[in-house]
Amino acid sequence: MTNGQAFPEKFFGVDGVNDAPDLQKLGVVVGGSLTEGIQVKLNRDTLIEGVTVGSYVTVKGQTNRKFFGLVTDIRLDSSDPAVSKMPPADDDFINKVYRGTAVFGVLDVKPMLVEDERGEVKPVKTVPAHFTHAFRATPEEVQHIFQVKEKAVHRIGEDIETGKIEINLDLARFIERSSAVFGRSGTGKTFLTVPLLASVIKHDLASVLVFDMHNDYGQNLKADGNNRLKSLKQFTAISNRVVVVTLDEDSSRKRNAGYEFGFKISYDQIEPEDLEQLKEVLSFTDVQVNALFALQRAFKKQWIFKLLSEEGDEDIEEWFEKGQIAKGTFYAMQRKLQRLLRMGFIQEETAGDFTEKVLNHLTRHTSVVVEFGRFGNDLPAYVFVANFLTRRIHKRYVDLKEASEGGGGEGPHKLVIAIEEAHKFLEPGIAELTIFGTIARELRKYNVTLLIVDQRPSQIDAEIMSQIGTRITCALSDEKDISAVFAGVSGAQQLRSVLAALDSKQQALIMGHAVPMPVVVKTTDYQSFYEKFIDATMEAPAAERKALNAKKMGRHENNPDDLI
């Protein structure tokens, strides 16, 4: 929410706090701080079981300020410690007398936003006074907070308390900075990510490059019970703007998964920087990595052929004799690389430059899904291809952006790179050396951002985590992962309890750049999203489709397949 936006006129009733419906009253503020949050003592007639962690509370301040906060914890308290030692459990009358007086419920509430006297809504920098009244936020108030005026929105889910309030992401803000979807295995990260990417593509905000490790983002998405749901390429609204590329054509044919072309890499396209990322995966030593660069300097584009040469190669033997490389080092490198170079998508020669094909699609507003087939379970293959393609894409986008700045143009169409198992590229110690670390740090400078999909945020470099604009977090169980998600987040300690209360599936905590304040959502059912996505496209006005096509025609005169 931006400054200048006001809460609804009847935020607390026409005449203020005393006119608010009794059912909305929760209690009064009795303590707290800005950093730790405030405590609200519940009224005796407030059903404590009717309040949940993650729900919203409004508080009327003394100076016409209106606070909006999130319930982060719920506690039972008493005015006399003796009550807990001798509870009147069997006496209904005494229970009723004690409840709300000697014993009571307390809410821990983290204030997030405040509407000041001028009607401007800003991040909170103070707290309401003692004994000011707290209320349940009405659906209208919550909806107002999370409304997005821009047309480019993604309905990511509903509030968990009533299920009636739509929670939308501002997609333009979402792609401005790198973002992340975290959650342990089985929490539904992919079912959340595919619709999000579909919305980005539909609104033509950015091209998307997906490194599809498990073959879920192209034609079909695997669901429980061996069921298959339609994925990006089968979304009618965007199917002509999505291209599926495969590393394993045999696997694609067996799965009856259509694709545009098989992606191939020739030996002479490979550079030492492409293999340097495999240092940990293939157990390269520093000496061996340095030897890769030395080979390239000596033999240029033929260096891979020399590295794979059999014993007796004159050039390599001369190296041995001059002591430029030890035999043991050379043949150890050879053994380690042969596992990778024997994969079918790496060939001595290729019929064309497939990397250039991918780049051309991305710069023409077309999204690309790279399916790995059987190689998705082979970590060296995944790391190598992701690094290989992204290095070249980043270089192209830097060149295009700098050329546009020199000529005053708009620059290349924005690009979002979605990558699973991202911690393999962004671990501490290597993140600063990888192209993915560079992209995360540069943010939108060159119109390229990351969408990280990972179950181990604790293994991602802390500096990279600090650059993530929007964090969508499903259930996590490891304490280190939970701590990593909240690194650098204001009120992290209070929000931890909100994350801990999430269900194992179809719930997420969203915080950061694309939402005005942290929010817990019940994520939209995948099939329901697909059906509404299709219906919305069918109902789109013909004039709107025609205008978009005309706009795209101006960019792609020779590529009519890009049109809707």
C-alpha positions in Angstrom: 0.0 0.0 0.0 1.3 3.4 -0.9 1.2 6.6 1.1 -2.0 8.6 0.7 -4.3 5.6 0.7 -6.9 5.7 3.5 -8.8 3.1 5.3 -12.5 2.8 4.6 -14.6 5.7 5.9 -16.4 3.5 8.3 -13.2 1.9 9.7 -14.5 1.9 13.2 -18.1 2.9 12.7 -19.5 6.3 11.8 -18.8 8.0 15.1 -15.7 6.1 16.2 -14.8 3.4 18.6 -18.0 3.2 20.6 -20.1 2.6 17.5 -18.2 -0.5 16.5 -20.3 -3.7 16.6 -19.9 -5.5 19.9 -19.0 -8.7 18.1 -15.9 -7.0 16.7 -14.6 -5.9 20.1 -11.7 -8.0 21.3 -10.3 -6.2 24.3 -7.9 -3.4 25.3 -4.2 -2.8 25.0 -2.4 -3.4 28.3 1.3 -3.3 27.3 4.0 -4.0 24.7 6.5 -2.2 22.6 7.1 -1.4 19.0 9.8 -4.1 18.5 8.1 -6.8 20.5 4.5 -6.0 19.6 1.6 -5.1 21.9 -0.5 -7.2 24.3 -4.3 -7.1 24.1 -6.2 -8.3 27.1 -9.4 -10.0 25.9 -12.8 -9.0 27.1 -14.5 -11.6 29.3 -17.2 -12.3 26.6 -14.6 -12.7 23.8 -14.3 -16.3 22.8 -10.5 -16.9 22.8 -10.9 -20.0 20.6 -12.4 -17.8 18.0 -9.2 -15.9 17.4 -6.4 -17.5 15.4 -2.7 -16.7 14.9 -2.4 -14.8 11.6 -5.7 -13.0 11.9 -5.9 -9.2 11.8 -6.7 -6.6 14.5 -7.4 -2.9 14.4 -6.7 -0.5 17.2 -8.1 3.0 17.6 -5.3 5.3 18.9 -5.7 8.3 21.2 -4.9 10.9 18.4 -7.2 9.6 15.7 -4.5 7.1 14.5 -5.8 3.8 13.3 -3.5 0.8 13.7 -3.6 -2.4 11.7 -1.8 -5.4 13.2 -1.3 -9.2 12.9 -2.0 -11.7 15.7 1.3 -13.5 16.3 0.5 -15.4 19.5 -2.4 -16.2 21.9 -1.8 -16.8 25.6 -3.7 -17.6 28.8 -2.9 -15.5 31.8 -4.1 -14.8 35.3 -4.0 -12.0 37.8 -3.3 -14.5 40.7 -0.8 -17.3 40.3 -2.7 -19.3 42.9 -5.5 -19.8 40.4 -3.3 -22.1 38.3 -2.4 -24.1 41.4 -6.0 -24.7 42.5 -8.3 -24.3 39.4 -12.0 -24.4 40.1 -12.5 -26.9 37.3 -15.6 -28.6 38.7 -17.5 -25.5 39.8 -19.3 -23.8 36.8 -20.3 -20.8 38.8 -16.8 -20.0 40.0 -15.5 -20.7 36.5 -17.8 -18.0 35.1 -16.8 -15.6 37.9 -13.1 -16.1 37.3 -13.2 -16.0 33.5 -12.4 -12.5 32.3 -11.4 -11.3 35.8 -8.9 -13.5 37.6 -8.1 -15.5 34.4 -8.2 -14.1 30.8 -6.8 -14.4 27.4 -4.0 -12.2 25.9 -3.2 -11.6 22.3 0.3 -10.7 21.1 -0.3 -8.3 18.2 2.4 -7.0 15.9 1.4 -3.5 14.6 2.2 -3.2 10.9 0.5 -0.2 9.4 -1.0 3.0 10.7 -3.3 5.6 9.3 -2.3 9.0 10.6 -4.4 12.2 11.1 -4.0 13.2 7.5 -5.4 9.9 6.3 -2.0 8.6 5.0 -1.2 4.9 5.5 2.4 4.3 6.5 4.6 1.6 8.2 4.0 1.9 11.9 6.6 3.7 14.0 4.7 4.0 17.3 2.2 2.0 19.4 -1.3 2.7 20.6 -1.7 3.8 24.3 -2.7 1.8 27.2 -6.4 0.8 27.4 -7.2 1.8 23.7 -9.7 -0.6 22.2 -8.8 -3.5 19.9 -11.2 -5.0 17.3 -11.4 -7.8 14.9 -10.6 -6.4 11.4 -13.6 -6.6 9.2 -13.4 -8.2 5.8 -13.8 -4.8 4.2 -10.8 -3.4 6.2 -8.6 -6.4 5.2 -9.7 -6.2 1.6 -8.9 -2.5 1.5 -5.4 -3.1 2.9 -4.6 -5.7 0.3 -6.3 -4.2 -2.7 -4.1 -3.5 -5.7 -5.0 -0.7 -8.0 -2.9 -2.0 -10.8 -4.6 -4.4 -13.3 -1.6 -6.8 -13.1 -2.4 -8.8 -10.0 -2.3 -12.4 -9.1 -4.8 -13.8 -6.7 -2.6 -16.0 -4.6 -5.3 -17.1 -2.1 -7.7 -16.1 0.6 -7.4 -15.2 4.3 -7.2 -18.2 6.6 -9.8 -16.9 9.0 -12.9 -16.4 6.9 -11.8 -17.7 3.5 -13.8 -14.9 1.9 -11.1 -12.2 1.5 -9.0 -12.3 -1.7 -5.3 -11.7 -1.2 -3.6 -10.4 -4.3 0.1 -9.9 -5.2 1.1 -6.8 -7.1 2.9 -8.5 -10.0 4.8 -5.4 -11.2 6.3 -5.1 -7.7 6.9 -8.8 -7.5 9.2 -8.9 -10.5 11.0 -5.7 -9.6 13.3 -7.6 -7.3 14.3 -11.2 -6.9 11.8 -13.3 -5.0 11.5 -16.8 -3.4 9.1 -19.6 -2.7 10.3 -21.6 0.3 8.9 -24.7 2.0 9.8 -28.3 2.9 9.2 -31.1 0.4 5.5 -31.8 -0.1 4.2 -28.5 0.9 3.0 -27.6 -2.6 5.7 -25.1 -3.8 5.3 -26.0 -7.4 1.5 -25.8 -7.3 2.0 -22.3 -6.0 4.7 -21.3 -8.4 3.2 -22.4 -11.7 0.1 -20.2 -11.4 2.3 -17.3 -10.3 4.4 -17.6 -13.4 1.3 -18.0 -15.6 0.0 -14.7 -14.3 3.3 -12.9 -15.0 3.3 -14.3 -18.6 -0.4 -13.5 -19.2 0.1 -9.8 -18.3 3.3 -9.7 -20.4 5.3 -8.2 -17.5 8.3 -10.4 -18.2 9.5 -13.4 -20.1 10.1 -16.4 -17.9 12.9 -19.0 -18.1 12.2 -22.1 -16.0 14.9 -24.7 -15.2 12.4 -27.5 -14.9 14.2 -30.1 -12.8 11.2 -32.5 -12.3 9.3 -31.9 -15.6 6.4 -30.1 -13.9 6.3 -26.6 -15.6 5.9 -27.5 -19.3 3.1 -29.8 -20.4 1.9 -31.5 -17.2 2.3 -31.2 -13.5 2.4 -34.3 -11.4 -0.1 -34.4 -8.6 -1.0 -36.9 -5.8 -2.1 -40.4 -6.9 -0.2 -40.2 -10.3 -2.7 -37.7 -11.5 -1.5 -35.1 -14.0 -2.7 -31.5 -14.2 -2.2 -29.1 -17.0 0.9 -26.9 -16.8 2.1 -23.7 -18.5 2.2 -24.9 -22.1 -1.4 -26.2 -21.8 -2.8 -22.9 -20.4 -4.7 -21.7 -23.4 -4.3 -18.1 -22.5 -0.5 -18.2 -22.7 0.3 -21.4 -24.7 1.5 -19.5 -27.7 3.9 -17.5 -25.5 5.5 -20.6 -23.9 8.1 -22.8 -25.5 9.2 -26.1 -24.1 12.8 -27.2 -24.7 14.1 -30.6 -23.6 17.5 -32.0 -22.7 16.2 -35.6 -23.0 14.1 -36.1 -26.1 13.7 -39.9 -25.4 12.1 -39.1 -22.0 9.8 -36.4 -23.6 8.6 -38.9 -26.2 7.9 -41.6 -23.7 6.0 -39.1 -21.5 4.1 -37.9 -24.6 5.3 -34.4 -23.7 5.5 -32.1 -26.6 8.5 -29.8 -27.1 9.8 -27.4 -29.7 13.4 -28.6 -29.9 16.0 -30.7 -28.1 18.6 -28.5 -26.4 22.2 -29.4 -27.4 25.6 -28.0 -26.3 28.8 -28.5 -28.4 32.2 -29.0 -27.0 33.5 -25.7 -28.5 30.8 -23.7 -26.7 31.9 -24.8 -23.2 34.1 -22.5 -21.2 35.9 -23.1 -17.9 33.5 -20.8 -16.1 30.7 -23.2 -17.0 32.5 -26.0 -15.2 33.8 -23.9 -12.3 30.4 -24.1 -10.7 30.7 -27.9 -10.6 33.7 -27.6 -8.2 31.8 -28.9 -5.2 29.5 -31.3 -7.2 32.4 -33.1 -9.0 35.0 -32.6 -6.3 37.3 -30.4 -8.3 40.4 -29.2 -6.5 41.6 -25.6 -6.9 44.6 -26.9 -8.9 42.2 -28.8 -11.3 40.0 -25.7 -11.7 43.1 -23.6 -12.5 44.2 -26.3 -15.0 40.9 -25.9 -16.9 41.6 -22.2 -17.5 45.2 -23.0 -18.5 44.0 -25.5 -21.1 41.6 -23.0 -22.6 44.3 -20.4 -22.9 46.6 -22.9 -24.6 44.1 -24.6 -27.0 41.2 -22.1 -27.4 38.0 -23.7 -28.5 39.7 -27.1 -28.8 40.5 -27.3 -25.1 37.7 -29.9 -24.3 39.0 -32.1 -27.1 42.5 -31.9 -25.6 41.2 -32.7 -22.1 39.5 -35.8 -23.4 42.4 -36.9 -25.6 43.9 -40.4 -25.1 47.4 -41.0 -23.8 50.0 -40.1 -26.4 48.6 -36.8 -27.6 51.7 -34.8 -28.5 50.5 -31.5 -27.1 49.5 -32.9 -23.8 52.7 -35.0 -23.5 54.6 -31.8 -24.0 52.7 -30.3 -21.1 53.6 -33.2 -18.9 57.3 -32.9 -19.9 57.4 -29.2 -19.2 55.7 -29.7 -15.9 52.8 -27.4 -16.8 50.4 -30.0 -15.5 50.8 -33.3 -13.5 49.6 -36.5 -15.2 47.6 -37.3 -12.1 45.8 -34.0 -12.1 45.1 -34.2 -15.8 43.6 -37.7 -15.8 41.7 -37.0 -12.6 40.0 -34.1 -14.3 39.3 -36.2 -17.3 37.6 -38.9 -15.3 35.5 -36.4 -13.4 34.3 -34.7 -16.6 33.6 -37.8 -18.6 30.5 -38.5 -16.5 29.1 -35.1 -17.6 30.4 -35.0 -21.2 28.9 -38.5 -21.9 25.4 -37.1 -21.4 23.4 -37.0 -24.6 22.8 -33.2 -24.7 26.5 -32.5 -24.9 28.0 -33.4 -28.3 31.2 -32.9 -30.2 29.2 -30.9 -32.8 25.7 -29.5 -33.0 23.5 -28.5 -35.9 23.1 -24.9 -34.9 23.4 -22.7 -31.8 20.6 -23.8 -29.5 21.5 -21.2 -26.8 20.9 -18.5 -29.4 17.4 -20.0 -30.0 16.5 -19.7 -26.4 17.8 -16.2 -26.2 15.8 -15.1 -29.2 12.6 -16.5 -27.7 13.2 -14.7 -24.4 14.0 -11.3 -25.9 10.8 -11.6 -28.1 8.5 -11.8 -25.1 8.3 -15.6 -25.2 8.9 -17.8 -22.1 11.0 -20.9 -22.1 10.7 -24.1 -20.0 13.9 -26.2 -20.1 12.9 -29.8 -19.2 15.6 -32.0 -17.9 13.9 -35.4 -18.4 16.0 -38.1 -16.7 18.8 -35.7 -16.2 16.8 -33.8 -13.6 18.0 -36.3 -11.0 21.6 -35.8 -12.0 22.8 -32.8 -10.0 25.9 -32.1 -12.1 23.8 -32.0 -15.3 21.3 -29.6 -13.6 24.0 -27.3 -12.2 26.0 -27.3 -15.5 23.0 -26.4 -17.8 21.5 -23.8 -15.5 24.9 -22.1 -15.1 25.7 -22.5 -18.9 22.5 -20.9 -20.1 22.2 -18.2 -17.4 25.8 -16.9 -18.0 25.0 -16.2 -21.6 21.6 -14.8 -21.0 23.0 -12.4 -18.4 25.7 -11.2 -20.8 23.2 -10.7 -23.6 20.9 -8.7 -21.3 23.8 -6.5 -20.0 24.7 -5.8 -23.6 21.1 -4.9 -24.6 20.6 -2.8 -21.6 23.8 -0.8 -22.1 23.0 -0.3 -25.8 19.5 1.0 -25.0 20.9 3.4 -22.4 23.4 4.7 -25.0 20.6 5.1 -27.6 17.9 6.1 -25.2 15.7 3.0 -25.8 13.6 1.1 -23.3 16.0 -1.9 -23.0 15.3 -5.6 -23.1 12.0 -7.1 -22.0 12.2 -8.1 -18.3 13.2 -11.6 -17.5 12.4 -13.8 -14.5 14.6 -16.9 -14.1 12.9 -19.6 -12.0 15.3 -22.1 -10.5 14.8 -25.0 -8.1 17.5 -26.3 -5.7 18.8 -22.7 -5.8 21.0 -23.2 -2.8 23.4 -25.3 -5.0 24.2 -22.0 -6.8 23.9 -19.6 -3.9 25.7 -21.3 -1.0 27.9 -19.1 1.2 31.4 -18.9 -0.3 30.4 -19.5 -3.9 27.4 -17.2 -4.3 29.6 -14.2 -5.0 31.4 -16.2 -7.7 28.3 -17.5 -9.6 26.1 -15.7 -12.2 23.1 -16.4 -10.0 24.7 -14.5 -7.1 25.5 -11.6 -9.5 21.9 -11.5 -10.7 20.5 -11.5 -7.2 22.8 -8.6 -6.1 22.2 -6.5 -9.2 18.4 -6.7 -8.8 16.7 -5.0 -11.7 19.7 -3.1 -13.0 19.8 -5.2 -16.2 16.1 -6.3 -16.2 16.9 -9.8 -15.0 15.7 -11.2 -11.6 15.5 -14.6 -9.9 12.5 -16.6 -8.6 14.1 -19.0 -6.1 12.2 -22.2 -5.3 13.9 -24.1 -2.5 13.4 -26.2 0.6 16.7 -25.2 2.3 16.9 -21.4 2.7 19.5 -21.8 5.4 22.0 -22.9 2.8 21.6 -19.7 0.8 24.1 -17.0 1.3 22.9 -14.4 3.8 23.7 -11.4 1.5 21.6 -13.0 -1.2 18.7 -13.6 1.2 18.8 -9.9 2.1 18.3 -9.0 -1.6 15.1 -11.1 -1.9 12.1 -8.7 -2.3 9.1 -11.0 -1.7 9.3 -14.2 0.3 6.5 -16.8 0.0 7.0 -19.4 2.7 5.1 -22.6 3.1 5.6 -24.9 6.1 9.3 -25.5 7.3 10.5 -27.8 10.0 14.2 -27.1 10.4 15.0 -24.3 12.8 17.9 -23.1 10.7 15.7 -22.8 7.6 13.1 -20.9 9.6 15.7 -18.5 10.9 17.1 -17.9 7.4 13.6 -17.0 6.1 13.3 -14.2 8.6 16.8 -12.9 8.3 16.7 -9.1 8.0 12.9 -9.0 8.5 11.4 -6.6 11.0 9.5 -8.4 13.7 11.0 -11.7 12.8 10.6 -13.2 16.3 6.9 -12.6 16.3 6.4 -13.9 12.8 8.1 -17.2 13.6 5.1 -18.3 15.6 2.8 -17.4 12.6 5.0 -19.6 10.3 5.0 -22.4 12.9 1.1 -22.5 12.8 0.9 -23.1 9.1 -0.7 -26.3 7.8 1.5 -28.7 5.9 -0.2 -27.9 2.6 -2.0 -25.1 0.9 -1.0 -22.4 3.4 1.8 -19.8 3.1 3.2 -16.7 4.9 3.8 -13.9 2.4 6.0 -10.9 3.2 8.0 -8.3 1.4 7.9 -6.1 -1.6 4.6 -7.3 -3.3 2.3 -7.1 -0.2 1.7 -4.1 2.1 2.3 -6.2 5.2 2.9 -9.9 6.1 -0.1 -12.1 5.4 -1.1 -15.7 5.9 -3.1 -17.1 3.0 -4.8 -20.3 2.1 -3.4 -20.7 -1.4 -5.7 -21.0 -4.3 -6.6 -24.5 -5.3 -4.6 -25.3 -8.5 -7.5 -26.7 -10.5 -9.7 -23.8 -9.4 -7.0 -21.3 -10.5 -6.7 -23.0 -13.9 -10.5 -22.9 -14.5 -10.8 -19.2 -13.5 -7.7 -18.4 -15.5 -9.3 -19.9 -18.6 -12.7 -18.3 -17.9 -11.1 -14.8 -17.5 -9.3 -15.2 -20.8 -12.4 -16.2 -22.6 -14.3 -13.2 -21.2 -11.6 -10.7 -22.0 -12.9 -8.0 -24.3 -12.1 -8.4 -28.0 -10.8 -4.8 -28.1 -8.4 -5.6 -25.3 -7.0 -8.6 -27.1 -6.8 -6.6 -30.3 -4.8 -3.8 -28.6 -2.4 -6.2 -27.1 -1.8 -7.9 -30.4 -1.2 -4.6 -32.1 1.3 -3.7 -29.5 3.1 -7.0 -29.9 2.9 -6.8 -33.7 5.0 -3.6 -33.5 7.7 -5.6 -31.7 7.4 -8.9 -33.6 6.5 -8.1 -37.2 8.2 -11.4 -38.4 6.9 -13.5 -35.6 3.1 -13.8 -35.7 3.1 -16.9 -33.5 3.8 -14.5 -30.6 0.3 -13.1 -30.9 -2.7 -14.2 -28.8 
